[in-house]
Amino acid sequence: MTNSTPGAPPLLTQALRLPNGRTIRNRLAKAATSETLGTYANNPTPSLVRLYRRWAASGVGLIITGNVMIDRRALGEPGNVVIEDEADLPLLRQWASAATDQGAAIWVQLNHPGKQSGKGLNVSNLAPSAVPFSPEMEALFETPREATVAEIEEIIERFGRSAAICKKAGFSGVQIHAAHGYLINQFLSPHHNQRTDEWGGTTEKRRRFLLAVYAEIRRQVGPDFPVGIKLNSADFQHGGFTEEESLQTVRALADAGIDLVEISGGTYETGVAQPKKASTVAREAYFIEFAEKVRAAVQVPLMVTGGFRSVTGMDAALRSGAVDVVGIARLMVIDPDAPASLLNGLNSKQQVHPIKTGIKQIDRLGLMEVLWYELQVKRIAAGGEPRPGESGLWALVKSLAMNGWGTFKTRRLRARS
Ligand SMILES: Cc1cc2nc3c(=O)[nH]c(=O)nc-3n(C[C@H](O)[C@H](O)[C@H](O)COP(=O)(O)O)c2cc1C
């Protein structure tokens, strides 16, 4: 899809025109990183405006926000922002314009966690079916209850309403979070979705929830507003969502008019965006092989996220023709100005390293990394600089304390309202 001649500017700098006519100023995107910078009542805060102003100033083309929830009763973490009514429109407008005023597109990632929500945060967690977590996760996550059909229909409608509010607030688009083991991914997965009604039982029926969410969003935002999706290439779980089903899902979404498909992989149980093969981990662009398969089968703009670190790696992915947009997450947290270098053909001075606490059981879960990075995000949002050398163990202790306090405050506020 792209080509370049010697001496031409890096492919990263080329603008991308989406099928709906909207243009993104270059091929570099900030992939979603959960900020947990909302209040404990889940409203947006000025910290988000500061954070996204800093990221947009880097010259990045597209920014996808950390996951925003569509229902206050279904949080993934304390401090998630929830968009379910227009009460926060003034601050949402500031958040959107922090990026758009500087020429970057900003899409809100809309999510429902389903069963992937820590114990005690919500009154109860629903999922397609009441399937327990793996034994090593059971201490942190409870077995969900099966969603009723009325609940499924309400959630679909909520996705549409949240998207319409994002549009009204001036965001440039929305992204449906269908990856990483959250509710939509749970519906897609034969392991998590064991329903025998219209919402499960066959590949088509498991896909129905996602397609209904997309159709409702489209109905509420109209044909011109960009709607993308983040989808797993596979869950890497025995009996989970497979590459073949993922490919069929991309085809169905492309037929329905999706504007951009971002490819990732994994779940909390198997590791988010962590491929299983050591050879893939060692290479940049974890999910490019799957992108190549999609490209051969379906015509739809593709973004690939996971493992990109260098200009050469990014350029090679674009040059391969399998990728239209390169997504970076962790690099933009430890170096919020990274795009300014990358778009000038230079690597970031920072390097992404695995974050470890030294406690085997915890390091195996991979959740630790997210907590470490969230702390760095908070530093940037407070107007400071990330600390790439910060100890993993210290970050864990601090995050557990903050999470515990956040869960307590969220529950207290709920009890009072
Ligand atoms: C702190 C943190 C928070 C994340 N939050 C989200 C999120 O809210 N939504 C999402 O789709 N992915 C999330 N991710 C995954 C990233 O978007 C990305 O897929 C993953 O980090 C791999 O890309 P990278 O190698 O460039 O970091 C998060 C990752 C980190 C480190």
PDBQT file of the ligand as one rigid body, heavy atoms in Angstrom, charges set to zero:
ROOT
HETATM    1  C1  LIG A 501      -0.009   1.276  31.230  1.00  0.00    +0.000 C 
HETATM    2  C2  LIG A 501      -0.672   0.621  30.070  1.00  0.00    +0.000 A 
HETATM    3  C3  LIG A 501      -2.028   0.793  29.898  1.00  0.00    +0.000 A 
HETATM    4  C4  LIG A 501      -2.677   0.256  28.780  1.00  0.00    +0.000 A 
HETATM    5  N1  LIG A 501      -3.997   0.521  28.609  1.00  0.00    +0.000 NA
HETATM    6  C5  LIG A 501      -4.615   0.104  27.476  1.00  0.00    +0.000 A 
HETATM    7  C6  LIG A 501      -5.945   0.491  27.229  1.00  0.00    +0.000 A 
HETATM    8  O1  LIG A 501      -6.590   1.213  27.986  1.00  0.00    +0.000 OA
HETATM    9  N2  LIG A 501      -6.503   0.029  26.086  1.00  0.00    +0.000 N 
HETATM   10  C7  LIG A 501      -5.815  -0.759  25.192  1.00  0.00    +0.000 A 
HETATM   11  O2  LIG A 501      -6.368  -1.138  24.165  1.00  0.00    +0.000 OA
HETATM   12  N3  LIG A 501      -4.551  -1.123  25.404  1.00  0.00    +0.000 NA
HETATM   13  C8  LIG A 501      -3.926  -0.695  26.515  1.00  0.00    +0.000 A 
HETATM   14  N4  LIG A 501      -2.618  -1.023  26.710  1.00  0.00    +0.000 N 
HETATM   15  C9  LIG A 501      -1.896  -1.809  25.666  1.00  0.00    +0.000 C 
HETATM   16  C10 LIG A 501      -1.212  -0.882  24.661  1.00  0.00    +0.000 C 
HETATM   17  O3  LIG A 501      -2.134  -0.105  23.917  1.00  0.00    +0.000 OA
HETATM   18  C11 LIG A 501      -0.373  -1.694  23.656  1.00  0.00    +0.000 C 
HETATM   19  O4  LIG A 501      -1.254  -2.535  22.920  1.00  0.00    +0.000 OA
HETATM   20  C12 LIG A 501       0.714  -2.515  24.305  1.00  0.00    +0.000 C 
HETATM   21  O5  LIG A 501       1.374  -1.776  25.322  1.00  0.00    +0.000 OA
HETATM   22  C13 LIG A 501       1.758  -2.957  23.266  1.00  0.00    +0.000 C 
HETATM   23  O6  LIG A 501       2.323  -1.852  22.603  1.00  0.00    +0.000 OA
HETATM   24  P1  LIG A 501       3.811  -1.285  22.958  1.00  0.00    +0.000 P 
HETATM   25  O7  LIG A 501       4.756  -2.427  22.742  1.00  0.00    +0.000 OA
HETATM   26  O8  LIG A 501       4.032  -0.158  21.987  1.00  0.00    +0.000 OA
HETATM   27  O9  LIG A 501       3.768  -0.834  24.371  1.00  0.00    +0.000 OA
HETATM   28  C14 LIG A 501      -1.948  -0.516  27.832  1.00  0.00    +0.000 A 
HETATM   29  C15 LIG A 501      -0.584  -0.717  28.016  1.00  0.00    +0.000 A 
HETATM   30  C16 LIG A 501       0.068  -0.162  29.118  1.00  0.00    +0.000 A 
HETATM   31  C17 LIG A 501       1.544  -0.361  29.285  1.00  0.00    +0.000 C 
ENDROOT
TORSDOF 0
